[in-house]
């Protein structure tokens, strides 16, 4: 699937050897100097890494900030970026130390130091922003800087820790520019990533230019890029059709995706198994109408994933029967095994055992920025089959309002998507179903937490499969959520654009620096 035009690769190598960005040297009669325009429906909730834990924000962070480590294209093994090397320095895998590069500079001219790195992590932990990435580090006890070294002390063993600090949750900020205990305001960024932010208008656009001071794992910094944000997939599709954008990524309308073909002569289409999933999450707090596990089991007996995939998404998503998606160690079919078909009789029996009066009424919240009305309506119809449930839809048009709502327990059920932050099944376990998870649904299980802890023991990730499968069996029994589907990843690029096939690969990194003009 992955291919590259050798002519462009050769040009990039020559220009890299000259030490000058390719976009500066292309002759007027050759490639373009104008910014390459990327369109997306992703939402950026904040420019401050301590205040956001969402795909849109982290896509931008991967271009503007550096982390101590990162992922090379197509690889699941983290490599040093702002660090020259990182490793566990004890056999217990509880002390992790990184040595900083000594040649890094922030966009404001300040030197990037170990103090900045430690400050950035401690800031995330101390702020504990409800929308931030603190939930990614439940085992992080302390971070200290000494000379050129940053040392992380963990509460218990975590073989995946290197992957976690290679994410947007590990973005390094200038300690003199970012407040220690609150978010940074304004539309500017001080970072040391492959690009600098020249202008930003929330919800509209971000203009990026290659950072001439960048040094790290990325070997070429590409061309100037303008990112345009669209509120709905239909708007993104219209911009593509009218040639207002050069690249489109997340999310085009299902009908359009169903018609795409890699052999399309008018565009470059990259299709791959994506890491994005959709869950129906249940509020399991004691006072919620879905607090009883048997009520949630009844709901699980009524969901028809295949119908959702075909009628709403036109085959652009695959039914998902486990919390861990296909392509990751530990993927299983736990929900299919427990609820193999739509079974109204089984649902009735579960509600009878729960001793609740039917129909059970509950609210279902969703954000129109990520969930279509068609999906919400069909899921409501499925859950109301047999008259066992009465579902009230609550449609939110602003992502941040929806996010704040489910964190406060405003909805009894809600739809939340998830895209891997790093290429490991661990990102679908602790983060989503562990105690204190990022879904804020009140779910906690000693059995699940124990199994998650066991998966974090092994550097050989293949040895985790049985524990991950046991964890998913427990989730299928407790039903704090119902996995619905897994989406394929699509990138559309005009024929005069190179590198579209490298923009996204499921590692959580958005590689706009791989894009260029033919």
BELKA-V371695 format. One record per backbone hydrogen bond with DSSP energy under -0.5 kcal/mol. NH is the residue of the N-H (numbers start at 1). CO is the residue of the C=O. If there is no record, write none. Layout:
BEGIN
NH:CO, NH:CO
END
This chain:
BEGIN
6:4, 9:5, 10:6, 11:7, 12:8, 13:9, 14:10, 15:11, 16:12, 17:13, 18:14, 19:15, 19:16, 20:15, 23:222, 24:21, 25:21, 25:22, 26:22, 30:27, 36:224, 38:36, 38:226, 39:247, 40:228, 41:250, 42:250, 45:43, 49:47, 51:48, 57:43, 58:54, 59:55, 60:56, 61:57, 62:58, 63:60, 64:60, 65:61, 69:165, 70:79, 72:77, 75:72, 78:76, 79:70, 81:68, 82:67, 83:68, 84:99, 85:99, 87:97, 89:95, 90:95, 93:90, 96:152, 97:87, 98:150, 99:85, 100:98, 100:148, 101:82, 106:110, 107:191, 109:106, 112:104, 113:111, 117:113, 118:114, 119:115, 120:116, 121:117, 122:118, 123:119, 124:120, 125:121, 126:122, 127:123, 128:124, 132:129, 135:132, 136:133, 137:134, 138:135, 140:137, 141:139, 141:153, 142:153, 144:151, 146:149, 149:146, 150:98, 151:144, 152:96, 153:142, 154:94, 154:152, 155:139, 158:93, 159:456, 161:158, 163:160, 164:160, 165:161, 166:163, 167:164, 170:167, 171:168, 172:66, 174:190, 175:173, 177:174, 178:174, 179:177, 191:189, 193:64, 195:63, 196:209, 198:196, 198:207, 199:207, 201:205, 204:201, 205:201, 206:227, 207:199, 208:206, 208:225, 209:196, 211:194, 212:210, 214:211, 223:515, 225:208, 226:36, 227:206, 227:225, 228:38, 228:226, 229:204, 230:40, 235:232, 236:232, 237:233, 238:234, 239:235, 240:236, 241:237, 242:238, 243:240, 244:239, 245:239, 246:37, 247:37, 248:492, 249:39, 250:490, 256:253, 257:253, 258:254, 259:255, 259:256, 260:257, 264:261, 267:264, 268:493, 269:267, 270:268, 270:491, 271:269, 272:489, 274:272, 276:487, 277:418, 278:485, 279:416, 280:482, 281:279, 281:414, 282:480, 283:412, 284:282, 284:441, 288:285, 291:288, 295:292, 296:292, 297:293, 298:294, 299:295, 300:296, 301:297, 302:299, 303:299, 305:303, 308:304, 309:305, 310:306, 311:307, 312:307, 312:308, 313:308, 314:310, 315:309, 316:313, 318:486, 320:484, 325:323, 328:325, 331:328, 332:324, 335:321, 337:333, 338:334, 339:335, 343:301, 347:343, 348:344, 349:345, 350:346, 351:347, 352:348, 353:349, 354:350, 355:351, 355:352, 356:351, 360:388, 361:359, 362:390, 364:392, 365:363, 365:413, 366:394, 368:366, 368:396, 370:367, 371:367, 376:372, 377:373, 378:374, 379:375, 380:376, 381:377, 382:378, 383:379, 384:380, 385:382, 387:384, 388:385, 390:360, 392:362, 393:391, 394:364, 395:393, 396:366, 396:394, 399:397, 402:398, 403:399, 404:400, 405:401, 406:402, 407:403, 408:404, 409:406, 410:405, 413:363, 414:281, 415:365, 416:279, 416:414, 418:277, 424:422, 427:424, 428:425, 429:426, 430:426, 431:426, 432:429, 433:429, 434:429, 434:430, 437:434, 438:431, 440:437, 449:445, 450:446, 451:447, 452:448, 453:449, 454:450, 455:451, 456:452, 457:454, 458:455, 459:457, 461:459, 463:460, 464:461, 465:462, 468:464, 469:465, 470:466, 471:467, 472:468, 473:469, 474:470, 475:471, 476:472, 477:473, 478:474, 479:475, 482:280, 484:278, 485:278, 486:318, 487:276, 488:316, 489:272, 490:488, 491:270, 492:248, 493:268, 494:246, 497:494, 498:516, 502:499, 503:500, 511:503, 511:509, 512:510, 514:511, 515:512, 516:498, 518:496
END
